[in-house]
Amino acid sequence: MDFTPEIKDKLNQLQEKYTAMGQDMASYLDGLLYADFLTYWDYIHLDTLLSLQSPFTARVKRINAYFNALTTSFEVMVDGMEKEQFLKFRMSLLPASGFQSGQYRMIEICATDFIRLVDKSKREELSTATIEEQFEHIYWKFGATELATGKQTLTLKQFIKKYAAQFLQLAKDRSLTNFSALYHQLATGGADVSMLAEELRKLDLYVNVEWPLSHYKSAVRYLEKDPVDVAATGGTNWQKYLPPRFQKRIFYPFLWTDDQMEEWGRGWVLSVLKTLKNKD
């Protein structure tokens, strides 16, 4: 078979290329004879991408272990001191409030789509709004209002001033790489996400039920009086802010049934109230 001038020219260029590198062009041509055609999934390393579900899953499992230790250790706040001791401890922290943990807010942003952090009453209305608009109605702002006036507390104003820009940028950066988005990418790509789904459900319960419930238990035990409730640290409206069944923050609604979401946190709250009542 005669080579066209174009083919001969290409072969000469290849010969010059491999000679300059001290390589044998004939060996590379042998490689071409035995190599299969490159497919798109080979090019993008699809199997490698799908295998990322394993370390992804492993990291979520590790996060859950941390939250388990966190919620378990918080029991000392419920059973570890007398009411008078707790109130003295609490007063020494004024006006600071636990909601001022910037790192915790970053965990929430990385865990789910930003709209899931919007106050329940505004989620549907702001589902297509910008992140800036959604941030104006993020749930924890409603938990740091003065009980008498409904205005933002000083602690909230300080918190927003310090972290708002950082939170907004993180939300934009994680819009396609938060845990929820990554789960959908893996599921759409055909990966087996059953183990990942199990760990994400645990994370959902830890962050949105178990952890706020741990705070709720201490608030009920130490701050609730009959008929007047003591205002929470930093002016936080804990009666509406802490109970999971009121907020219904759910990171991964696609992993729960309608009935489970309807009853979100209710069983946990009732069991805790019963336990505390029996202790008293």
RODO-2510 file (C-alpha; in nm, 4 decimals, decimal comma):
residues 280
     n   res          X          Y          Z
     1     m     0,0000     0,0000     0,0000
     2     d     0,1446     0,3327    -0,1086
     3     f     0,1464     0,6144     0,1502
     4     t     0,0156     0,9542     0,0504
     5     p     0,2524     1,2502     0,0796
     6     e     0,0559     1,3630     0,3872
     7     i     0,1114     1,0285     0,5633
     8     k     0,4814     1,0290     0,4752
     9     d     0,5117     1,3814     0,6095
    10     k     0,3453     1,2784     0,9369
    11     l     0,5763     0,9767     0,9705
    12     n     0,8814     1,1979     0,9156
    13     q     0,7570     1,4377     1,1840
    14     l     0,7047     1,1485     1,4246
    15     q     1,0522     1,0153     1,3466
    16     e     1,2030     1,3558     1,4246
    17     k     0,9986     1,3818     1,7471
    18     y     1,1021     1,0422     1,8866
    19     t     1,4647     1,0782     1,7700
    20     a     1,4904     1,4079     1,9562
    21     m     1,3669     1,2302     2,2706
    22     g     1,6030     0,9356     2,2163
    23     q     1,3075     0,7019     2,1640
    24     d     1,2446     0,4294     1,9053
    25     m     0,9435     0,5253     1,6934
    26     a     0,8903     0,1644     1,5815
    27     s     0,8166     0,0621     1,9415
    28     y     0,5434     0,3251     1,9688
    29     l     0,3949     0,2081     1,6374
    30     d     0,3846    -0,1460     1,7769
    31     g     0,1904    -0,0065     2,0715
    32     l    -0,0660     0,1446     1,8391
    33     l    -0,1159    -0,1923     1,6673
    34     y    -0,2091    -0,3643     1,9938
    35     a    -0,3947    -0,0829     2,1666
    36     d    -0,7755    -0,0693     2,1757
    37     f    -0,9645     0,2386     2,0664
    38     l    -0,9983     0,4984     2,3424
    39     t    -1,3560     0,5308     2,4653
    40     y    -1,5094     0,8333     2,6328
    41     w    -1,5495     0,6505     2,9644
    42     d    -1,1818     0,5537     2,9501
    43     y    -1,0858     0,9124     2,8778
    44     i    -1,2781     1,0577     3,1750
    45     h    -1,1913     0,7580     3,3976
    46     l    -1,5566     0,6952     3,4785
    47     d    -1,4854     0,3899     3,6944
    48     t    -1,2398     0,5939     3,8985
    49     l    -1,4992     0,8649     3,9497
    50     l    -1,7609     0,6141     4,0579
    51     s    -1,5158     0,4534     4,2988
    52     l    -1,4983     0,7846     4,4824
    53     q    -1,8204     0,6820     4,6535
    54     s    -1,6134     0,4590     4,8846
    55     p    -1,3913     0,7302     5,0436
    56     f    -1,6871     0,9691     5,0268
    57     t    -1,8927     0,7268     5,2218
    58     a    -1,6014     0,6641     5,4597
    59     r    -1,5633     1,0338     5,5356
    60     v    -1,9329     1,0800     5,6069
    61     k    -1,9130     0,7803     5,8384
    62     r    -1,6250     0,9487     6,0214
    63     i    -1,8247     1,2709     6,0541
    64     n    -2,1110     1,0712     6,2028
    65     a    -1,8723     0,9233     6,4592
    66     y    -1,7740     1,2759     6,5614
    67     f    -2,1361     1,3825     6,5965
    68     n    -2,2143     1,0728     6,7991
    69     a    -1,9370     1,1618     7,0428
    70     l    -2,0550     1,5216     7,0487
    71     t    -2,4178     1,4470     7,1300
    72     t    -2,3276     1,1786     7,3827
    73     s    -2,0839     1,4022     7,5685
    74     f    -2,3436     1,6789     7,5881
    75     e    -2,5429     1,4641     7,8307
    76     v    -2,3258     1,6095     8,1066
    77     m    -2,5060     1,9393     8,0458
    78     v    -2,8345     1,7684     8,1290
    79     d    -2,7424     1,5432     8,4192
    80     g    -2,4054     1,6726     8,5323
    81     m    -2,5007     1,9715     8,7483
    82     e    -2,7711     2,1260     8,9612
    83     k    -2,9992     2,3921     8,8143
    84     e    -2,8375     2,6683     9,0206
    85     q    -2,4926     2,5621     8,9025
    86     f    -2,6026     2,5620     8,5406
    87     l    -2,7558     2,9090     8,5650
    88     k    -2,4350     3,0498     8,7183
    89     f    -2,2335     2,8863     8,4399
    90     r    -2,4717     3,0251     8,1793
    91     m    -2,4581     3,3786     8,3154
    92     s    -2,0789     3,3799     8,2861
    93     l    -2,1148     3,3354     7,9091
    94     l    -2,3519     3,6240     7,8450
    95     p    -2,4133     3,7647     7,5904
    96     a    -2,2469     3,4943     7,3800
    97     s    -2,4636     3,2195     7,2345
    98     g    -2,3928     2,8738     7,1027
    99     f    -2,5383     2,9575     6,7624
   100     q    -2,2308     3,1776     6,6990
   101     s    -2,0167     2,8837     6,5863
   102     g    -1,9043     2,9809     6,2369
   103     q    -1,7486     2,6392     6,1799
   104     y    -2,0780     2,4649     6,2547
   105     r    -2,2569     2,6839     5,9999
   106     m    -1,9927     2,5893     5,7442
   107     i    -2,0592     2,2212     5,8090
   108     e    -2,4270     2,2805     5,7360
   109     i    -2,3483     2,4643     5,4122
   110     c    -2,1210     2,1820     5,2934
   111     a    -2,3758     1,9163     5,3880
   112     t    -2,6744     2,0194     5,1789
   113     d    -2,8262     2,2483     4,9182
   114     f    -2,8435     2,5997     5,0604
   115     i    -3,2217     2,6201     5,0239
   116     r    -3,2529     2,3473     5,2895
   117     l    -3,1096     2,5949     5,5448
   118     v    -3,3750     2,8546     5,4750
   119     d    -3,6467     2,8947     5,7374
   120     k    -3,9302     2,6487     5,6782
   121     s    -4,1838     2,9246     5,6124
   122     k    -3,9759     3,0635     5,3226
   123     r    -3,8307     2,7555     5,1519
   124     e    -4,0914     2,7122     4,8812
   125     e    -4,1129     3,0834     4,8096
   126     l    -3,7332     3,1195     4,7754
   127     s    -3,6594     2,7905     4,5995
   128     t    -3,5362     2,9709     4,2853
   129     a    -3,4018     3,2827     4,4560
   130     t    -3,0362     3,3823     4,4691
   131     i    -2,8151     3,2632     4,7520
   132     e    -2,8013     3,6210     4,8805
   133     e    -3,1809     3,6344     4,8987
   134     q    -3,1983     3,2948     5,0644
   135     f    -2,9364     3,3983     5,3192
   136     e    -3,1639     3,6768     5,4411
   137     h    -3,4027     3,4060     5,5602
   138     i    -3,1571     3,1421     5,6836
   139     y    -3,3088     2,9546     5,9745
   140     w    -3,0683     3,0461     6,2537
   141     k    -3,1407     3,4167     6,2159
   142     f    -3,4917     3,3504     6,3436
   143     g    -3,3515     3,1814     6,6516
   144     a    -3,1562     3,4888     6,7627
   145     t    -3,4250     3,7499     6,8062
   146     e    -3,5284     3,9441     7,1131
   147     l    -3,8290     3,7774     7,2698
   148     a    -4,0022     4,1077     7,3434
   149     t    -3,9439     4,3001     7,0176
   150     g    -3,8583     4,0392     6,7573
   151     k    -3,5491     4,2405     6,6576
   152     q    -3,2105     4,0853     6,5878
   153     t    -2,9951     4,0468     6,8971
   154     l    -2,6539     4,2085     6,9249
   155     t    -2,4911     3,8650     6,9075
   156     l    -2,6648     3,7955     6,5757
   157     k    -2,5614     4,1303     6,4281
   158     q    -2,1999     4,0691     6,5298
   159     f    -2,2090     3,7160     6,3897
   160     i    -2,3459     3,8279     6,0532
   161     k    -2,0916     4,1079     6,0265
   162     k    -1,8045     3,8671     6,0898
   163     y    -1,9118     3,5706     5,8765
   164     a    -2,1746     3,6709     5,6167
   165     a    -1,9345     3,7185     5,3248
   166     q    -1,7540     3,3945     5,4054
   167     f    -2,0782     3,1972     5,4306
   168     l    -2,2104     3,3337     5,1026
   169     q    -1,8901     3,2501     4,9146
   170     l    -1,8811     2,8999     5,0608
   171     a    -2,2444     2,8427     4,9609
   172     k    -2,1627     2,9409     4,6028
   173     d    -1,8473     2,7290     4,5945
   174     r    -2,0361     2,4234     4,7246
   175     s    -2,3495     2,4598     4,5137
   176     l    -2,2401     2,1642     4,2973
   177     t    -2,0165     1,9858     4,5470
   178     n    -2,2120     1,9733     4,8723
   179     f    -2,2988     1,6251     5,0013
   180     s    -2,6450     1,6341     4,8510
   181     a    -2,5177     1,7348     4,5062
   182     l    -2,2411     1,4730     4,5132
   183     y    -2,4908     1,2025     4,6096
   184     h    -2,7072     1,2855     4,3067
   185     q    -2,4036     1,2869     4,0778
   186     l    -2,2988     0,9416     4,1921
   187     a    -2,6535     0,8037     4,1763
   188     t    -2,7055     0,9436     3,8267
   189     g    -2,3743     0,7910     3,7175
   190     g    -2,4962     0,4439     3,8082
   191     a    -2,3053     0,3976     4,1329
   192     d    -2,4383     0,1865     4,4189
   193     v    -2,5146     0,4587     4,6731
   194     s    -2,7003     0,2456     4,9275
   195     m    -2,4238     0,2644     5,1911
   196     l    -2,3787     0,6357     5,1295
   197     a    -2,7532     0,6901     5,1661
   198     e    -2,7468     0,5130     5,5034
   199     e    -2,4667     0,7390     5,6311
   200     l    -2,6356     1,0538     5,4996
   201     r    -2,9566     0,9603     5,6809
   202     k    -2,7545     0,9234     6,0013
   203     l    -2,5920     1,2615     5,9422
   204     d    -2,9340     1,4163     5,8845
   205     l    -3,0551     1,2844     6,2196
   206     y    -2,7412     1,3825     6,4073
   207     v    -2,7321     1,7413     6,2802
   208     n    -3,1025     1,8171     6,2609
   209     v    -3,2495     1,6050     6,5410
   210     e    -2,9999     1,4644     6,7907
   211     w    -2,7748     1,7691     6,8300
   212     p    -3,0494     2,0347     6,8630
   213     l    -3,2411     1,7926     7,0844
   214     s    -2,9405     1,7697     7,3167
   215     h    -2,9613     2,1466     7,3600
   216     y    -3,3370     2,1292     7,3952
   217     k    -3,3052     1,8779     7,6774
   218     s    -3,0770     2,1084     7,8756
   219     a    -3,3009     2,4080     7,8040
   220     v    -3,6116     2,2251     7,9239
   221     r    -3,4354     2,1055     8,2369
   222     y    -3,2716     2,4326     8,3392
   223     l    -3,4468     2,7241     8,1698
   224     e    -3,8138     2,6355     8,1584
   225     k    -4,0186     2,7623     8,4504
   226     d    -4,3896     2,7510     8,5167
   227     p    -4,5488     2,9705     8,3970
   228     v    -4,2563     3,1918     8,2806
   229     d    -3,9571     3,0725     8,0787
   230     v    -3,6125     3,2151     8,1383
   231     a    -3,4809     3,3796     7,8205
   232     a    -3,2075     3,1720     7,6612
   233     t    -2,8439     3,2755     7,6367
   234     g    -2,7955     3,5726     7,4029
   235     g    -3,1702     3,6203     7,3655
   236     t    -3,2183     3,3008     7,1651
   237     n    -3,5815     3,2013     7,1299
   238     w    -3,5076     2,8392     7,2118
   239     q    -3,8701     2,7274     7,2441
   240     k    -3,9192     2,7658     6,8677
   241     y    -3,5575     2,7452     6,7569
   242     l    -3,4467     2,4143     6,9068
   243     p    -3,7291     2,1575     6,8694
   244     p    -3,6662     1,9611     6,5454
   245     r    -4,0388     1,9143     6,4833
   246     f    -4,0853     2,2925     6,4566
   247     q    -3,7933     2,3657     6,2260
   248     k    -3,8057     2,0476     6,0170
   249     r    -3,4590     2,1023     5,8806
   250     i    -3,3973     1,8027     5,6582
   251     f    -3,0779     1,7906     5,4516
   252     y    -3,1777     1,4957     5,2324
   253     p    -3,5560     1,4840     5,1855
   254     f    -3,5111     1,2447     4,8939
   255     l    -3,3900     0,9806     5,1434
   256     w    -3,6994     0,9939     5,3657
   257     t    -4,0643     0,9029     5,3226
   258     d    -4,3403     1,1625     5,3500
   259     d    -4,4521     1,0111     5,6800
   260     q    -4,1006     1,0255     5,8222
   261     m    -4,0674     1,3909     5,7282
   262     e    -4,4116     1,4720     5,8651
   263     e    -4,3170     1,3225     6,2018
   264     w    -3,9631     1,4643     6,1891
   265     g    -3,8178     1,4736     6,5392
   266     r    -4,1537     1,4424     6,7129
   267     g    -4,0871     1,0998     6,8616
   268     w    -3,7483     1,2068     6,9956
   269     v    -3,8887     1,5184     7,1605
   270     l    -4,1753     1,3334     7,3277
   271     s    -3,9446     1,0615     7,4592
   272     v    -3,7070     1,3215     7,6035
   273     l    -3,9839     1,5145     7,7717
   274     k    -4,1146     1,1914     7,9244
   275     t    -3,7660     1,1009     8,0503
   276     l    -3,7095     1,4443     8,2037
   277     k    -4,0518     1,4377     8,3681
   278     n    -3,9762     1,1023     8,5266
   279     k    -3,6436     1,2333     8,6586
   280     d    -3,8118     1,5312     8,8203
***
